Amino acid sequence: MMKQVSGNSQETKPVEEVGNGSASGDEEWK
């Protein structure tokens, strides 16, 4: 899908998808 900033991506997509584009955002969302 689209690679957005970890600010919006992490909220709309699950950790698995977000983790691909933004590692730091993925950990924060968890």
Beta strands, then each sheet from edge to edge (+ up, - down):
end
